[in-house]
Amino acid sequence: MSTLTVVQQWVGAEPPAFVHRATCRNREWARRHGYEFSFHRLESATNASWAASWERVPLMLDLLRRGRTVLWLDTDLQVIDHQHSWEHVLSSCDAAPDIAMLTDRSAVAHFLGGDGGNDKTAKLMNELLGL
């Protein structure tokens, strides 16, 4: 079996129908290509000082520390073409990156300093990474 874990997460009340559909389709895609699939559901954020979207960071760090390769899929993302593996997607790029990230610009902009330097975000990332 692959060392790739496909991860999705929902934080909040009962997920809407589209989340159930996306999870079902993505779980099937992962199974088809021999990937582990993990769906995590939390009623609320575990740390009141951060937005619910930051719940993914400790989850991903835990998987990475256990030697897993992590493919995070936002909860509203559905893999439509089940014929192609993640490796196929990466190999179709000019140069396969060490890290491939598709984002809505929210967390990455903060982490990379795109918001002019967010001290709270930098402090949080340092704590999570143990720096």
Sequence and secondary structure as in RCSB ss.txt:
>XXXX:A:sequence
MSTLTVVQQWVGAEPPAFVHRATCRNREWARRHGYEFSFHRLESATNASWAASWERVPLMLDLLRRGRTVLWLDT
DLQVIDHQHSWEHVLSSCDAAPDIAMLTDRSAVAHFLGGDGGNDKTAKLMNELLGL
>XXXX:A:secstr
  SEEEEEEEESSS  HHHHHHHHHHHHHHHHTT EEEEEEESS S TTS GGGGHHHHHHHHHHTT EEEE  T
T     TTS HHHHHHTSSS  SS     SHHHHHHTTTTS  HHHHHHHHHHHT 
